[in-house]
Amino acid sequence: MEKEEFNEVVLREKEKSFFISRIPKQVKEEIIDFANKEFCQDYGMAIKHIWDSYKLWLHFMSNWDFKLDSIYNLLLDLNSGKKPEGIKMLNGKKIKKEVKDGST
């Protein structure tokens, strides 16, 4: 095998390989298993999926206190007998649903 062919093989192998350091062995094995099952051994797409999920989780958790406060206040209003004025979304828009008194 010539040196040029060898370098091409090494380059192709590097593109398919997954090298990562300072990660626990079990976590690395789990990521590799996840990539093999869900992304046909495409480790880059597996890590992208993990990263996107992490960013979504961060966004969700950053608004968690606000969401819990809103739910808590809504439950307090319902328990006190007050008529809820509607649910306010994170963008400030209110969701209102009219409830008619009487039987349906």
N, CA, C and O atoms as a GROMACS GRO file, in nm:
protein
  416
    1MET      N    1   0.085  -0.117   0.000
    1MET     CA    2   0.000   0.000   0.000
    1MET      C    3   0.090   0.123   0.000
    1MET      O    4   0.186   0.134   0.077
    2GLU      N    5   0.058   0.214  -0.088
    2GLU     CA    6   0.137   0.337  -0.096
    2GLU      C    7   0.099   0.432   0.016
    2GLU      O    8  -0.007   0.421   0.078
    3LYS      N    9   0.187   0.527   0.040
    3LYS     CA   10   0.166   0.623   0.148
    3LYS      C   11   0.040   0.706   0.124
    3LYS      O   12  -0.032   0.737   0.219
    4GLU      N   13   0.014   0.742   0.000
    4GLU     CA   14  -0.104   0.823  -0.032
    4GLU      C   15  -0.233   0.746  -0.005
    4GLU      O   16  -0.328   0.800   0.050
    5GLU      N   17  -0.235   0.620  -0.044
    5GLU     CA   18  -0.352   0.536  -0.017
    5GLU      C   19  -0.373   0.518   0.133
    5GLU      O   20  -0.485   0.522   0.183
    6PHE      N   21  -0.263   0.498   0.204
    6PHE     CA   22  -0.270   0.482   0.349
    6PHE      C   23  -0.329   0.607   0.414
    6PHE      O   24  -0.414   0.597   0.503
    7ASN      N   25  -0.285   0.725   0.370
    7ASN     CA   26  -0.336   0.851   0.425
    7ASN      C   27  -0.486   0.867   0.397
    7ASN      O   28  -0.559   0.919   0.481
    8GLU      N   29  -0.531   0.823   0.280
    8GLU     CA   30  -0.674   0.830   0.247
    8GLU      C   31  -0.755   0.738   0.339
    8GLU      O   32  -0.863   0.775   0.385
    9VAL      N   33  -0.703   0.619   0.364
    9VAL     CA   34  -0.771   0.525   0.453
    9VAL      C   35  -0.778   0.582   0.594
    9VAL      O   36  -0.882   0.574   0.659
   10VAL      N   37  -0.669   0.640   0.641
   10VAL     CA   38  -0.666   0.700   0.775
   10VAL      C   39  -0.765   0.815   0.782
   10VAL      O   40  -0.837   0.828   0.881
   11LEU      N   41  -0.770   0.899   0.680
   11LEU     CA   42  -0.863   1.012   0.678
   11LEU      C   43  -1.008   0.963   0.680
   11LEU      O   44  -1.090   1.018   0.754
   12ARG      N   45  -1.039   0.862   0.600
   12ARG     CA   46  -1.176   0.806   0.600
   12ARG      C   47  -1.211   0.748   0.736
   12ARG      O   48  -1.323   0.765   0.784
   13GLU      N   49  -1.116   0.682   0.798
   13GLU     CA   50  -1.139   0.620   0.928
   13GLU      C   51  -1.161   0.728   1.034
   13GLU      O   52  -1.244   0.710   1.123
   14LYS      N   53  -1.088   0.837   1.026
   14LYS     CA   54  -1.105   0.946   1.122
   14LYS      C   55  -1.243   1.008   1.109
   14LYS      O   56  -1.304   1.047   1.209
   15GLU      N   57  -1.294   1.018   0.987
   15GLU     CA   58  -1.426   1.076   0.965
   15GLU      C   59  -1.536   0.989   1.026
   15GLU      O   60  -1.639   1.041   1.068
   16LYS      N   61  -1.514   0.858   1.032
   16LYS     CA   62  -1.614   0.767   1.086
   16LYS      C   63  -1.596   0.739   1.235
   16LYS      O   64  -1.687   0.688   1.300
   17SER      N   65  -1.481   0.773   1.288
   17SER     CA   66  -1.449   0.737   1.425
   17SER      C   67  -1.501   0.841   1.523
   17SER      O   68  -1.537   0.953   1.487
   18PHE      N   69  -1.505   0.799   1.647
   18PHE     CA   70  -1.554   0.883   1.755
   18PHE      C   71  -1.446   0.886   1.862
   18PHE      O   72  -1.432   0.792   1.940
   19PHE      N   73  -1.370   0.995   1.867
   19PHE     CA   74  -1.264   1.009   1.966
   19PHE      C   75  -1.307   1.115   2.066
   19PHE      O   76  -1.339   1.228   2.028
   20ILE      N   77  -1.307   1.078   2.191
   20ILE     CA   78  -1.342   1.172   2.296
   20ILE      C   79  -1.263   1.132   2.418
   20ILE      O   80  -1.246   1.014   2.448
   21SER      N   81  -1.215   1.232   2.490
   21SER     CA   82  -1.136   1.201   2.609
   21SER      C   83  -1.204   1.260   2.731
   21SER      O   84  -1.293   1.344   2.720
   22ARG      N   85  -1.161   1.215   2.846
   22ARG     CA   86  -1.210   1.262   2.975
   22ARG      C   87  -1.361   1.246   2.990
   22ARG      O   88  -1.430   1.334   3.040
   23ILE      N   89  -1.410   1.132   2.945
   23ILE     CA   90  -1.551   1.100   2.961
   23ILE      C   91  -1.557   0.960   3.022
   23ILE      O   92  -1.481   0.872   2.980
   24PRO      N   93  -1.643   0.937   3.118
   24PRO     CA   94  -1.652   0.803   3.176
   24PRO      C   95  -1.682   0.697   3.069
   24PRO      O   96  -1.760   0.721   2.976
   25LYS      N   97  -1.621   0.584   3.085
   25LYS     CA   98  -1.633   0.476   2.985
   25LYS      C   99  -1.778   0.437   2.961
   25LYS      O  100  -1.818   0.417   2.846
   26GLN      N  101  -1.856   0.427   3.067
   26GLN     CA  102  -1.997   0.386   3.051
   26GLN      C  103  -2.076   0.489   2.972
   26GLN      O  104  -2.161   0.453   2.890
   27VAL      N  105  -2.050   0.618   2.996
   27VAL     CA  106  -2.122   0.723   2.923
   27VAL      C  107  -2.085   0.718   2.776
   27VAL      O  108  -2.172   0.731   2.689
   28LYS      N  109  -1.957   0.699   2.747
   28LYS     CA  110  -1.913   0.689   2.607
   28LYS      C  111  -1.981   0.570   2.539
   28LYS      O  112  -2.026   0.581   2.425
   29GLU      N  113  -1.987   0.457   2.609
   29GLU     CA  114  -2.052   0.339   2.552
   29GLU      C  115  -2.200   0.364   2.526
   29GLU      O  116  -2.254   0.319   2.425
   30GLU      N  117  -2.266   0.437   2.618
   30GLU     CA  118  -2.407   0.469   2.599
   30GLU      C  119  -2.427   0.559   2.478
   30GLU      O  120  -2.522   0.540   2.402
   31ILE      N  121  -2.340   0.658   2.461
   31ILE     CA  122  -2.351   0.748   2.346
   31ILE      C  123  -2.329   0.670   2.216
   31ILE      O  124  -2.401   0.689   2.119
   32ILE      N  125  -2.229   0.584   2.215
   32ILE     CA  126  -2.202   0.503   2.096
   32ILE      C  127  -2.320   0.412   2.066
   32ILE      O  128  -2.360   0.400   1.950
   33ASP      N  129  -2.377   0.348   2.168
   33ASP     CA  130  -2.494   0.262   2.149
   33ASP      C  131  -2.613   0.342   2.096
   33ASP      O  132  -2.683   0.297   2.005
   34PHE      N  133  -2.634   0.461   2.152
   34PHE     CA  134  -2.742   0.549   2.106
   34PHE      C  135  -2.721   0.587   1.959
   34PHE      O  136  -2.816   0.584   1.880
   35ALA      N  137  -2.599   0.622   1.924
   35ALA     CA  138  -2.569   0.659   1.785
   35ALA      C  139  -2.588   0.541   1.692
   35ALA      O  140  -2.639   0.557   1.581
   36ASN      N  141  -2.549   0.424   1.734
   36ASN     CA  142  -2.564   0.305   1.651
   36ASN      C  143  -2.711   0.272   1.625
   36ASN      O  144  -2.749   0.239   1.513
   37LYS      N  145  -2.794   0.283   1.730
   37LYS     CA  146  -2.935   0.246   1.717
   37LYS      C  147  -3.018   0.354   1.648
   37LYS      O  148  -3.101   0.322   1.562
   38GLU      N  149  -2.997   0.480   1.682
   38GLU     CA  150  -3.084   0.587   1.636
   38GLU      C  151  -3.033   0.661   1.513
   38GLU      O  152  -3.113   0.718   1.438
   39PHE      N  153  -2.902   0.662   1.491
   39PHE     CA  154  -2.846   0.743   1.384
   39PHE      C  155  -2.751   0.667   1.292
   39PHE      O  156  -2.664   0.727   1.230
   40CYS      N  157  -2.766   0.536   1.284
   40CYS     CA  158  -2.684   0.453   1.194
   40CYS      C  159  -2.535   0.482   1.209
   40CYS      O  160  -2.466   0.503   1.109
   41GLN      N  161  -2.488   0.485   1.329
   41GLN     CA  162  -2.348   0.506   1.364
   41GLN      C  163  -2.298   0.646   1.330
   41GLN      O  164  -2.177   0.667   1.319
   42ASP      N  165  -2.387   0.742   1.312
   42ASP     CA  166  -2.346   0.881   1.286
   42ASP      C  167  -2.333   0.952   1.421
   42ASP      O  168  -2.430   1.006   1.474
   43TYR      N  169  -2.212   0.949   1.474
   43TYR     CA  170  -2.188   1.003   1.607
   43TYR      C  171  -2.210   1.154   1.612
   43TYR      O  172  -2.256   1.207   1.713
   44GLY      N  173  -2.176   1.221   1.505
   44GLY     CA  174  -2.195   1.366   1.500
   44GLY      C  175  -2.341   1.404   1.515
   44GLY      O  176  -2.375   1.497   1.588
   45MET      N  177  -2.429   1.332   1.444
   45MET     CA  178  -2.572   1.362   1.455
   45MET      C  179  -2.627   1.322   1.592
   45MET      O  180  -2.717   1.387   1.645
   46ALA      N  181  -2.572   1.217   1.650
   46ALA     CA  182  -2.615   1.177   1.784
   46ALA      C  183  -2.580   1.285   1.885
   46ALA      O  184  -2.661   1.320   1.970
   47ILE      N  185  -2.458   1.338   1.875
   47ILE     CA  186  -2.417   1.443   1.968
   47ILE      C  187  -2.496   1.570   1.941
   47ILE      O  188  -2.530   1.642   2.035
   48LYS      N  189  -2.526   1.601   1.814
   48LYS     CA  190  -2.608   1.717   1.783
   48LYS      C  191  -2.747   1.702   1.846
   48LYS      O  192  -2.801   1.798   1.902
   49HIS      N  193  -2.804   1.583   1.836
   49HIS     CA  194  -2.936   1.558   1.896
   49HIS      C  195  -2.930   1.576   2.048
   49HIS      O  196  -3.019   1.638   2.107
   50ILE      N  197  -2.826   1.523   2.110
   50ILE     CA  198  -2.810   1.537   2.255
   50ILE      C  199  -2.796   1.685   2.291
   50ILE      O  200  -2.856   1.732   2.388
   51TRP      N  201  -2.717   1.758   2.214
   51TRP     CA  202  -2.695   1.900   2.241
   51TRP      C  203  -2.825   1.980   2.223
   51TRP      O  204  -2.857   2.066   2.305
   52ASP      N  205  -2.900   1.952   2.116
   52ASP     CA  206  -3.027   2.021   2.094
   52ASP      C  207  -3.126   1.993   2.207
   52ASP      O  208  -3.197   2.082   2.252
   53SER      N  209  -3.129   1.868   2.252
   53SER     CA  210  -3.218   1.832   2.363
   53SER      C  211  -3.176   1.904   2.491
   53SER      O  212  -3.261   1.948   2.568
   54TYR      N  213  -3.047   1.916   2.512
   54TYR     CA  214  -2.997   1.986   2.630
   54TYR      C  215  -3.038   2.134   2.626
   54TYR      O  216  -3.080   2.190   2.727
   55LYS      N  217  -3.024   2.197   2.509
   55LYS     CA  218  -3.062   2.339   2.498
   55LYS      C  219  -3.212   2.357   2.522
   55LYS      O  220  -3.253   2.453   2.586
   56LEU      N  221  -3.292   2.265   2.469
   56LEU     CA  222  -3.436   2.271   2.491
   56LEU      C  223  -3.469   2.254   2.640
   56LEU      O  224  -3.554   2.324   2.693
   57TRP      N  225  -3.401   2.161   2.705
   57TRP     CA  226  -3.420   2.140   2.849
   57TRP      C  227  -3.382   2.266   2.927
   57TRP      O  228  -3.454   2.304   3.020
   58LEU      N  229  -3.271   2.331   2.891
   58LEU     CA  230  -3.231   2.454   2.958
   58LEU      C  231  -3.337   2.563   2.943
   58LEU      O  232  -3.368   2.634   3.038
   59HIS      N  233  -3.391   2.575   2.822
   59HIS     CA  234  -3.495   2.674   2.798
   59HIS      C  235  -3.618   2.644   2.882
   59HIS      O  236  -3.677   2.735   2.941
   60PHE      N  237  -3.656   2.520   2.888
   60PHE     CA  238  -3.772   2.479   2.967
   60PHE      C  239  -3.748   2.508   3.115
   60PHE      O  240  -3.835   2.563   3.182
   61MET      N  241  -3.632   2.471   3.165
   61MET     CA  242  -3.603   2.488   3.307
   61MET      C  243  -3.590   2.635   3.345
   61MET      O  244  -3.619   2.672   3.459
   62SER      N  245  -3.546   2.719   3.252
   62SER     CA  246  -3.532   2.860   3.286
   62SER      C  247  -3.669   2.925   3.307
   62SER      O  248  -3.678   3.027   3.376
   63ASN      N  249  -3.773   2.868   3.249
   63ASN     CA  250  -3.908   2.921   3.265
   63ASN      C  251  -3.990   2.842   3.367
   63ASN      O  252  -4.108   2.872   3.387
   64TRP      N  253  -3.930   2.743   3.430
   64TRP     CA  254  -4.004   2.652   3.517
   64TRP      C  255  -4.066   2.724   3.636
   64TRP      O  256  -4.183   2.702   3.668
   65ASP      N  257  -3.988   2.811   3.703
   65ASP     CA  258  -4.042   2.882   3.819
   65ASP      C  259  -4.163   2.966   3.781
   65ASP      O  260  -4.262   2.971   3.854
   66PHE      N  261  -4.154   3.032   3.665
   66PHE     CA  262  -4.265   3.114   3.620
   66PHE      C  263  -4.389   3.027   3.594
   66PHE      O  264  -4.500   3.065   3.629
   67LYS      N  265  -4.368   2.913   3.532
   67LYS     CA  266  -4.479   2.823   3.503
   67LYS      C  267  -4.543   2.769   3.631
   67LYS      O  268  -4.665   2.764   3.642
   68LEU      N  269  -4.459   2.730   3.727
   68LEU     CA  270  -4.512   2.680   3.853
   68LEU      C  271  -4.590   2.789   3.927
   68LEU      O  272  -4.696   2.762   3.984
   69ASP      N  273  -4.539   2.911   3.926
   69ASP     CA  274  -4.610   3.022   3.990
   69ASP      C  275  -4.745   3.044   3.926
   69ASP      O  276  -4.844   3.068   3.994
   70SER      N  277  -4.749   3.038   3.793
   70SER     CA  278  -4.875   3.059   3.722
   70SER      C  279  -4.976   2.949   3.756
   70SER      O  280  -5.093   2.978   3.779
   71ILE      N  281  -4.931   2.826   3.759
   71ILE     CA  282  -5.020   2.714   3.791
   71ILE      C  283  -5.067   2.725   3.935
   71ILE      O  284  -5.185   2.703   3.964
   72TYR      N  285  -4.977   2.759   4.026
   72TYR     CA  286  -5.011   2.774   4.167
   72TYR      C  287  -5.116   2.884   4.185
   72TYR      O  288  -5.215   2.864   4.257
   73ASN      N  289  -5.097   2.998   4.121
   73ASN     CA  290  -5.193   3.108   4.133
   73ASN      C  291  -5.328   3.071   4.074
   73ASN      O  292  -5.432   3.109   4.127
   74LEU      N  293  -5.327   2.998   3.964
   74LEU     CA  294  -5.451   2.953   3.902
   74LEU      C  295  -5.526   2.859   3.996
   74LEU      O  296  -5.648   2.870   4.010
   75LEU      N  297  -5.455   2.767   4.060
   75LEU     CA  298  -5.517   2.674   4.154
   75LEU      C  299  -5.571   2.748   4.277
   75LEU      O  300  -5.678   2.715   4.328
   76LEU      N  301  -5.497   2.847   4.325
   76LEU     CA  302  -5.546   2.927   4.437
   76LEU      C  303  -5.677   2.997   4.401
   76LEU      O  304  -5.771   2.999   4.481
   77ASP      N  305  -5.684   3.055   4.280
   77ASP     CA  306  -5.806   3.121   4.236
   77ASP      C  307  -5.922   3.023   4.228
   77ASP      O  308  -6.034   3.054   4.269
   78LEU      N  309  -5.896   2.904   4.176
   78LEU     CA  310  -6.002   2.804   4.163
   78LEU      C  311  -6.050   2.757   4.299
   78LEU      O  312  -6.170   2.741   4.320
   79ASN      N  313  -5.958   2.736   4.392
   79ASN     CA  314  -5.994   2.689   4.526
   79ASN      C  315  -6.066   2.796   4.608
   79ASN      O  316  -6.147   2.764   4.694
   80SER      N  317  -6.037   2.922   4.581
   80SER     CA  318  -6.101   3.029   4.657
   80SER      C  319  -6.238   3.064   4.599
   80SER      O  320  -6.310   3.146   4.657
   81GLY      N  321  -6.274   3.004   4.488
   81GLY     CA  322  -6.403   3.030   4.429
   81GLY      C  323  -6.402   3.143   4.328
   81GLY      O  324  -6.506   3.174   4.268
   82LYS      N  325  -6.288   3.206   4.308
   82LYS     CA  326  -6.278   3.312   4.208
   82LYS      C  327  -6.289   3.252   4.070
   82LYS      O  328  -6.248   3.138   4.044
   83LYS      N  329  -6.345   3.331   3.982
   83LYS     CA  330  -6.352   3.289   3.843
   83LYS      C  331  -6.217   3.321   3.778
   83LYS      O  332  -6.175   3.437   3.780
   84PRO      N  333  -6.150   3.223   3.722
   84PRO     CA  334  -6.020   3.252   3.662
   84PRO      C  335  -6.037   3.346   3.543
   84PRO      O  336  -6.129   3.331   3.463
   85GLU      N  337  -5.946   3.442   3.534
   85GLU     CA  338  -5.955   3.538   3.424
   85GLU      C  339  -5.892   3.485   3.296
   85GLU      O  340  -5.901   3.550   3.192
   86GLY      N  341  -5.832   3.373   3.302
   86GLY     CA  342  -5.771   3.313   3.184
   86GLY      C  343  -5.627   3.273   3.214
   86GLY      O  344  -5.572   3.308   3.319
   87ILE      N  345  -5.571   3.203   3.126
   87ILE     CA  346  -5.433   3.158   3.141
   87ILE      C  347  -5.346   3.248   3.056
   87ILE      O  348  -5.376   3.273   2.939
   88LYS      N  349  -5.238   3.297   3.115
   88LYS     CA  350  -5.147   3.385   3.044
   88LYS      C  351  -5.029   3.302   2.995
   88LYS      O  352  -4.964   3.233   3.073
   89MET      N  353  -5.002   3.311   2.864
   89MET     CA  354  -4.890   3.238   2.806
   89MET      C  355  -4.761   3.316   2.833
   89MET      O  356  -4.765   3.430   2.877
   90LEU      N  357  -4.647   3.252   2.806
   90LEU     CA  358  -4.518   3.316   2.832
   90LEU      C  359  -4.497   3.441   2.748
   90LEU      O  360  -4.425   3.531   2.790
   91ASN      N  361  -4.559   3.448   2.630
   91ASN     CA  362  -4.543   3.566   2.547
   91ASN      C  363  -4.639   3.679   2.587
   91ASN      O  364  -4.639   3.784   2.524
   92GLY      N  365  -4.719   3.659   2.691
   92GLY     CA  366  -4.808   3.761   2.742
   92GLY      C  367  -4.951   3.749   2.691
   92GLY      O  368  -5.041   3.816   2.743
   93LYS      N  369  -4.975   3.667   2.592
   93LYS     CA  370  -5.109   3.650   2.537
   93LYS      C  371  -5.195   3.570   2.635
   93LYS      O  372  -5.148   3.472   2.694
   94LYS      N  373  -5.319   3.612   2.651
   94LYS     CA  374  -5.409   3.542   2.742
   94LYS      C  375  -5.497   3.445   2.665
   94LYS      O  376  -5.544   3.475   2.555
   95ILE      N  377  -5.518   3.330   2.724
   95ILE     CA  378  -5.609   3.231   2.667
   95ILE      C  379  -5.736   3.238   2.749
   95ILE      O  380  -5.735   3.214   2.870
   96LYS      N  381  -5.843   3.272   2.685
   96LYS     CA  382  -5.970   3.285   2.757
   96LYS      C  383  -6.069   3.185   2.699
   96LYS      O  384  -6.078   3.166   2.578
   97LYS      N  385  -6.142   3.124   2.787
   97LYS     CA  386  -6.249   3.035   2.745
   97LYS      C  387  -6.369   3.068   2.830
   97LYS      O  388  -6.365   3.061   2.953
   98GLU      N  389  -6.474   3.104   2.766
   98GLU     CA  390  -6.595   3.141   2.838
   98GLU      C  391  -6.666   3.017   2.886
   98GLU      O  392  -6.683   2.921   2.811
   99VAL      N  393  -6.709   3.019   3.011
   99VAL     CA  394  -6.783   2.909   3.067
   99VAL      C  395  -6.923   2.961   3.096
   99VAL      O  396  -6.941   3.057   3.170
  100LYS      N  397  -7.022   2.897   3.038
  100LYS     CA  398  -7.160   2.939   3.059
  100LYS      C  399  -7.213   2.874   3.185
  100LYS      O  400  -7.188   2.756   3.211
  101ASP      N  401  -7.285   2.952   3.264
  101ASP     CA  402  -7.346   2.898   3.383
  101ASP      C  403  -7.468   2.813   3.344
  101ASP      O  404  -7.532   2.840   3.242
  102GLY      N  405  -7.498   2.715   3.422
  102GLY     CA  406  -7.613   2.629   3.395
  102GLY      C  407  -7.571   2.495   3.340
  102GLY      O  408  -7.452   2.464   3.329
  103SER      N  409  -7.670   2.417   3.306
  103SER     CA  410  -7.640   2.283   3.256
  103SER      C  411  -7.611   2.288   3.107
  103SER      O  412  -7.655   2.379   3.037
  104THR      N  413  -7.539   2.190   3.061
  104THR     CA  414  -7.508   2.181   2.918
  104THR      C  415  -7.577   2.065   2.854
  104THR      O  416  -7.562   2.042   2.734
   0.00000   0.00000   0.00000
